[in-house]
Amino acid sequence: MSAMVSLLFHLLCCLTVFWLLPLPSHSADPDPLQDFCVANLSASISVNGFPCKPASEVTSDDFFFDGFTQEGNTTNAFSSFLTPGNVLSFPGLNTLGISMNRVDFAPGGINPPHSHPRASEVGVVIEGKLLVGFVTTNNVYYSKVLTAGHMFAIPRGLVHFQLNVGDGEALAYTAFNSHLPGAAIVPLNLFASSIPNEVLTKTFQVDADLINTIKSKFRS
């Protein structure tokens, strides 16, 4: 009888562990196991982050980033420019679960509909007037026009955008709970990739000529 009780107790313990193991997966990035892990971007192997640079080679410069000091060049199809401050440009963020972007907008510029598969997002408008919106998985649309000092939040993985609706330039900073949130940009995913025309014509219920016209706008 005692053996049966012991077996049941160990089975319960195992089930409890298996139930708890998936819980960390609901967070964005794994928790770090050391004070810091400055990314070795040249390493050939990467699993949920980059290998650490040897501590003896870490300097103060690894923890500072000046990439946001310059205005981005908005002379492009979207009239906006995103300057990323993620682990690829700021290796000191490796394993810290945080990153930021600077987004510059010319008049009428847009940060086109996109999603971040690995992070939720918060942002603050620094200059100008932006229409910020996102769409839920139930196709409910939420939006608001924001001006300097206003903050917004975008739930993880949802399609969202920012559109400059002011008369002049606009500037926003966005932050993420991932050192590399990723970005799936809807128009580029659909029309700058090798998705077959047949898929797009059936999806949008239009003819191939229109799809080809749209694709021509996104070819480099």
PyMOL commands that set and color helices and strands:
alter all, ss='L'
color gray80, all
select helices_A, chain A and resi 2-20+23-26+55-57+60-63+91-93+186-191+197-204+208-218
alter helices_A, ss='H'
color red, helices_A
select strands_A, chain A and resi 80-85+99-105+110-115+121-127+129-135+141-147+151-154+159-164+170-176+184-185
alter strands_A, ss='S'
color yellow, strands_A
deselect
rebuild
show_as cartoon
